[in-house]
Amino acid sequence: MFTLVGSFFVAMTVTPALCSILLKKHRSEVVVDHKSPKTIGIKIVAILFIVILALAAFAEDGQVGLLSIVFAVIFGGMMTAKQFMKQKKLEDGLIIRKYSETLFTIIKRRKYRWMVVIALIIAFASSMALPVLGILKVEMFAADDQDRFYVNVSTPNGTPIEVTDGIAKQVEEVLLKYPEIESLSLMLG
């Protein structure tokens, strides 16, 4: 669940921010008629997509619950505001400016670069320690707890059914010696 939430957060924040920075030149050259029916339709589809994605991302055991609805309303509302609020200029917003300033500061100063590297190493080591410490349960191969098994016995073509039945009875006798076997059924043909 937390992986999905983290992925959803990155998809909704970091990815659009990076796209905004990388596509700034192209964005300023495009002229869009914000009042055309096609543009409004695309905006509505985008909002619906975000709402459906939020409902699915925060569903528990396939059931849409209160948490899913709350996040769908939050993200849907944010997307609606983004799509339909009047934008004055195509300048970078406050978040993009602060994000860029922070990255520039980290890149510019050697001390901050090392702090980030050390923080990443600590985060990686901590995440690797979670299964070892028993905080995160990891199961590589699921326990195979099937409550039944099948025994197939083949005889050559043309073998009379009575002979096949006799062989099946012998297999049945051997299997019934085990107390773990509660019942069995035979199928001949």
Order of alpha helices (4+ residues) and beta strands (2+ residues): alpha-alpha-alpha-alpha-alpha-alpha-alpha-alpha
